[in-house]
Amino acid sequence: MAWPVSSWAAEQLKLADISAYLNSLTTLRADFQQINDDGSVSTGELYIRRPGRMRFEYDPPEEALVIAAASAVVIIDRKSNQPSETYPLSRTPLSLILGRNIDLTRANMVRNARFDGTATIVTAEDPDNLENGYIELTFTDNPTQLREWVIHDATGAQTRVVLGAFETGMTLPNSLFDADREKSRSR
């Protein structure tokens, strides 16, 4: 996906500037497109309230909902009769963007930072939990914006999330991130 950035004006962002941007990002609402490891594509709406909260609402025909809150990631599949799946947030690379204080300059956190001519791509991992996989974050500049990320899990699978139009700075209610409430609604 291409972003409306003039290549002559684009430049590689500094890790300290990206950290400051992420730390200033308190809320975000965005349309997203998710490209899964098997090539399937899903769309929906994403909500982030930092620190620690994220919600993926998938468009039909998907009936899935993913909520990160209370240090856990809960996957609810409303089409399935299976119980929801829960994972510790700290065991996913998403913890690197949902943390309270993000510091990409921290030793051994960033594997690589490169500029592709229009965007800065930062490959980061939790140096204390390398077994959790890693995340590639793509940022455009002027103004600095998170445009996509790719999660590389411990099995080698990749999930790409591309953000469409988004807004920041709005109030997002706690109920958006209440996984228990959503689980009871899906029964």
C-alpha positions in Angstrom: 0.0 0.0 0.0 1.4 3.4 -0.9 1.1 6.5 1.2 0.7 10.0 0.0 4.3 11.1 0.8 6.5 13.1 -1.6 9.7 11.0 -1.8 11.8 14.1 -2.1 10.6 15.2 1.3 10.7 11.8 3.1 13.6 11.0 5.3 14.5 8.3 7.8 13.2 8.9 11.3 15.3 8.7 14.3 14.5 6.0 16.9 14.2 8.6 19.7 11.6 10.5 17.5 9.6 7.3 16.8 9.6 6.5 20.5 8.4 10.0 21.4 5.6 9.7 18.7 4.5 6.3 20.1 4.5 7.6 23.7 2.5 10.6 22.7 -0.1 8.4 20.9 -2.8 7.9 23.6 -5.8 6.9 21.4 -6.2 5.9 17.8 -9.1 4.7 15.7 -8.4 3.3 12.2 -9.7 1.2 9.4 -7.3 -1.7 8.8 -6.5 -4.4 6.4 -4.9 -7.6 7.7 -3.0 -10.0 5.5 -2.6 -13.3 7.1 0.3 -15.8 6.7 -1.9 -18.0 4.4 -2.6 -15.0 2.1 -6.2 -14.4 3.3 -7.3 -10.8 3.9 -9.5 -9.4 6.6 -10.7 -5.9 7.2 -12.1 -4.0 10.1 -11.7 -1.3 12.6 -8.9 -0.9 15.1 -8.9 0.9 18.4 -5.9 1.6 20.5 -5.8 3.2 23.9 -2.3 3.3 25.4 -1.0 1.9 27.5 -2.0 -1.7 27.0 -5.3 -1.6 25.2 -6.2 -2.6 21.6 -9.3 -3.9 19.9 -9.6 -5.4 16.4 -13.3 -5.5 15.2 -13.4 -7.6 12.0 -15.9 -6.9 9.2 -18.3 -9.6 8.0 -18.1 -12.3 7.0 -15.5 -12.6 9.9 -17.1 -12.7 13.3 -13.9 -12.4 15.2 -12.9 -9.9 17.8 -9.4 -9.5 19.3 -9.0 -7.4 22.5 -5.8 -6.6 24.3 -6.4 -5.4 27.9 -5.5 -6.2 31.4 -2.2 -7.6 30.2 -3.9 -10.3 28.1 -4.8 -10.7 24.5 -8.3 -12.4 24.0 -9.4 -13.8 20.7 -13.2 -14.3 20.4 -14.6 -16.1 17.4 -18.3 -15.6 17.5 -18.9 -18.1 14.6 -17.2 -20.9 16.6 -18.6 -22.9 19.5 -15.1 -22.9 20.9 -14.2 -20.9 24.0 -12.1 -17.8 23.5 -8.3 -18.0 23.4 -6.3 -15.9 25.9 -2.5 -15.2 25.8 -0.4 -12.9 28.0 0.2 -9.6 26.2 3.8 -9.7 27.3 4.2 -12.9 25.1 3.3 -11.0 21.9 5.3 -8.4 20.0 2.2 -6.1 20.4 3.5 -5.3 23.9 6.3 -3.3 22.2 3.8 -0.7 20.9 1.2 -0.9 23.7 3.7 -0.4 26.6 3.5 2.5 29.0 7.0 3.9 28.1 8.3 2.9 24.7 12.1 3.3 24.2 13.3 1.9 20.9 16.8 3.1 21.8 17.0 0.5 24.6 19.8 -1.9 24.2 19.1 -4.9 21.9 15.5 -3.9 21.3 15.9 -2.8 17.6 17.2 -5.4 15.2 17.2 -3.1 12.3 16.0 0.3 11.2 16.0 1.1 7.5 14.6 3.7 5.1 12.9 2.4 1.9 12.7 5.9 0.2 9.2 6.7 1.6 9.0 5.1 5.1 11.2 4.1 8.0 10.9 0.4 8.9 11.9 -0.6 12.4 12.3 -4.2 13.3 12.0 -4.6 17.1 11.8 -7.4 19.7 11.7 -7.7 23.4 15.4 -8.5 24.3 14.2 -10.2 27.4 11.7 -12.5 25.5 13.2 -13.3 22.1 11.0 -16.4 21.9 7.9 -14.2 21.5 8.8 -13.2 17.9 9.3 -9.7 16.6 7.5 -6.8 15.0 8.3 -4.7 11.9 6.8 -1.2 12.3 6.5 1.1 9.3 6.3 4.9 9.8 6.0 7.8 7.4 7.2 11.3 8.3 6.0 14.8 8.1 4.0 14.2 10.3 5.3 11.0 11.8 2.6 8.3 11.6 2.5 4.6 12.2 1.2 3.1 8.9 1.6 -0.7 9.3 3.2 -3.5 11.2 4.1 -7.1 10.6 4.1 -9.6 13.5 6.5 -12.4 13.0 5.5 -15.0 15.6 7.7 -17.7 17.2 6.6 -20.3 14.5 7.7 -18.0 11.7 4.2 -17.0 10.6 3.6 -13.4 9.6 0.5 -11.2 10.0 0.6 -7.8 8.3 -1.8 -5.0 9.5 -2.0 -2.0 7.2 -3.7 1.1 8.7 -6.0 3.2 6.5 -7.4 6.5 7.4 -7.2 7.1 11.1 -7.8 9.7 13.8 -6.1 10.2 17.2 -6.8 11.9 20.5 -10.4 10.9 20.9 -12.0 9.4 24.0 -12.4 5.7 23.9 -14.7 4.1 26.5 -13.4 1.3 28.8 -16.2 -1.0 27.4 -14.4 -1.3 24.1 -11.6 -3.2 25.8 -13.8 -5.3 28.2 -13.1 -8.9 26.9 -15.3 -10.5 29.6 -18.3 -8.4 28.5 -17.6 -9.4 24.9 -17.2 -13.1 25.7 -20.6 -13.1 27.5 -22.2 -11.4 24.5 -20.9 -14.2 22.2 -22.5 -17.0 24.1 
